[in-house]
Amino acid sequence: MPEDNVDLFVIGAGSGGVRAARIAAGHGARVMVAEEYRVGGTCVIRGCVPKKLLVYASRFADEFEDAAGYGWTVPKPSFDWATLIANKDREIDRLELAYVGALERAGVRIVRSRAVLEDPHTVFLEATGERIRARHILVATGAAPHLGPPIMGIEHVISSNQAFHLEALPNRVLVQGGGYIAVEFAAIFNGLGAEVTLVYRGENILRGFDEDLRAHLRTEMEKRGIRIITGQTVTGVDEARGSFRARLSDGGEVEVDKVMFATGRHPNVDGFGLKAAGVRLSHNGGIEVDAYSKTSVPHIYAVGDVTNRINLTPVAIREGHAFADTVFGNKPTRVDHADVPTAVFSEPEVGTIGLTQTQACASLAKVDIYKTTFRPLKATLAGRDTRVLMKLVVDGTTSRVVGCHIVGADAGEMVQLVGIAMKMKATKADFDAVMAVHPTASEELVTLREKAASYQRQAAE
Ligand SMILES: Cc1cc2nc3c(=O)[nH]c(=O)nc-3n(C[C@H](O)[C@H](O)[C@H](O)COP(=O)(O)OP(=O)(O)OC[C@H]3O[C@@H](n4cnc5c(N)ncnc54)[C@H](O)[C@@H]3O)c2cc1C
């Protein structure tokens, strides 16, 4: 029996893999991590971080416009895409180095290579030709954009990966998709001055989110000039004199300078020997794991997007940390996947946590809804036509707040804190007991007096 070279081999240096490697090394394990692209993974290199930087850039347009109502005279602002992308790239390079430094300081060996499992304990590194025997293996390979069924002209279509590196800001963009990445990029391009068409096959954007939130955000996005076409798909893309003509399923056409698909992401499970190692996949296309992120092979674990549980960076990080504590820290730890707060960095922003009204009505005997929409104070002098939505979903039997849905400036920041209250099982009365901070938007969350609706489940016949 050959000796193990490492206690832990991590495949993929993204959010989950980096955290797991560092914590395991801190517990005394000999750790090696392979990364085929860039250390930091999707979130740092081509996800959350660069996206939020583009979101910040896109929001200045409103600030310049709104300043006039507050007495400022602002010369016509101009925007330079190349400067934004170069500055963003510099920051991403800095962050990648910081991740490399943190891993190296923890004693983790990083190999810049694609890793392939040859058998349940052997990892082959394509770039160096090395074979590594590992006592434990963590698969943290993330997910990749999935452009959907092949259509004519798919080669002209970009995904979010390429959107971060466009040479110029397109004047007219079509974004296909209705999830948070589609909605965010539609808002980014719109804020930067492009004409944006969003095409989605479902009946409304942000499937799975609260219905009021979906309707409110759609209205707000349309007010900002984003054209939203639902119930349709792009069936083909033709190139025509430097621009593109996207054909829609109803026979219509949209002429644009760029076509981006944000039609979903698929877990990275192919082509690196999972089958050879005996790792089972689940019905949702991700790696099947138990509550401790253990796969069907007892010494192989998987965390993050490759497991297709909740595909968010903080979740991948928690799963990676819990894995390292469980296997190397002698502290079995499960991740609590309930009530995960999350944001959509659209314009206006979305913050959401817990049950939607529909989910609450399907699972609880009694549900009370509290909600309000209002014009934010800042919009008054600015003369901006926008409204905030705030909604609490309350369990009518226990009075616990089981859902909170916000559309408006800083919604992501607000819902992070609402998350603490909800994790502590706060009731509506607890919310009401808190003194308002005035004048803020979030004060509405503690001053919602009137029930907007109340639902009671009929007893089964
Ligand atoms: C555009 C966009 C915006 C997003 N915005 C947010 C947000 O605002 N908030 C949020 O919480 N989440 C956001 N996400 C999701 C977030 O990025 C992911 O949930 C998170 O990165 C998952 O971490 P992970 O460790 O599972 O995988 P990843 O971070 O994807 O890391 C996996 C790594 O494995 C590497 N790899 C794959 N196969 C191999 C192999 N065989 N050998 C070696 N290396 C391999 C990949 O190159 C990659 O670096 C966003 C995602 C995208 C695409």
The ligand as an ORCA input file, in Angstrom:
! r2SCAN-3c Opt
* xyz 0 1
  C     -21.755     36.473    -12.117
  C     -21.874     35.854    -10.744
  C     -22.234     36.635     -9.670
  C     -22.332     36.082     -8.402
  N     -22.694     36.890     -7.369
  C     -22.793     36.378     -6.126
  C     -23.120     37.217     -5.036
  O     -23.341     38.419     -5.198
  N     -23.186     36.663     -3.786
  C     -22.940     35.332     -3.586
  O     -22.988     34.886     -2.435
  N     -22.639     34.503     -4.618
  C     -22.549     35.003     -5.876
  N     -22.213     34.174     -6.912
  C     -22.043     32.729     -6.648
  C     -20.661     32.421     -6.090
  O     -19.674     32.933     -6.943
  C     -20.501     30.926     -5.922
  O     -21.561     30.423     -5.144
  C     -19.186     30.553     -5.234
  O     -18.081     31.047     -5.948
  C     -19.078     29.040     -5.094
  O     -17.847     28.692     -4.534
  P     -17.224     27.247     -4.826
  O     -16.035     27.136     -3.943
  O     -18.261     26.220     -4.769
  O     -16.758     27.287     -6.368
  P     -15.919     28.314     -7.195
  O     -15.714     29.592     -6.496
  O     -16.547     28.348     -8.542
  O     -14.484     27.622     -7.306
  C     -14.288     26.427     -8.002
  C     -12.860     26.435     -8.560
  O     -12.521     25.138     -8.989
  C     -11.722     25.225    -10.145
  N     -11.771     23.912    -10.813
  C     -12.853     23.313    -11.373
  N     -12.518     22.084    -11.801
  C     -11.208     21.888    -11.494
  C     -10.298     20.790    -11.671
  N     -10.686     19.624    -12.196
  N      -9.025     20.951    -11.262
  C      -8.602     22.124    -10.696
  N      -9.435     23.182    -10.497
  C     -10.725     23.043    -10.879
  C     -12.342     26.376    -10.905
  O     -11.423     26.941    -11.826
  C     -12.713     27.333     -9.775
  O     -11.704     28.284     -9.537
  C     -22.080     34.706     -8.207
  C     -21.727     33.893     -9.297
  C     -21.618     34.461    -10.543
  C     -21.237     33.598    -11.717
*
